[in-house]
Amino acid sequence: MICHLYQEVKVRLPLNLPRLKKLLNNALKVMNRKAGWELTVLIVNDKKIKSLNKKFRNKNKVTDVLSFSQREGETFNLPAEGRNYLGDIVISWPQVKRQAKKFGQLPKKELELLIIHGFLHLLGYDDKTLKGWRQMERWQKKILLNI
């Protein structure tokens, strides 16, 4: 398992690399998936995520999380071992704080939720339909309850 955590915001995040790895390993365990993967999580400001959202989704607004899969459109199973780059998860730290306040939870919990949400997208899950949204919600709850 190879995980990269970068931040473009100058704050002390409530998440470090060991916690990120634990969170994602737990997701794979709960989902009964193998751990032979690599991904990057990047924490940015609103300006950066808005720019990426405009460039890649043609939506000129701030969003909480973007996922950029290296396996777009493919059905796949993660290998048992070896490097397999899944993609990148980009999260807006200011949006994390706003949503945490709105939903009455700690920014750490909101950040972990968004990481899992982005990770599920990298695994091929989609929330564009009600059925897909419900499936992602169920996985998110199961994963976060078991961490």
Beta strands, then each sheet from edge to edge (+ up, - down):
strand 1: 2-7
strand 2: 38-44
strand 3: 65-69
strand 4: 85-92
sheet 1: 1+ 2+ 4+ 3-
end
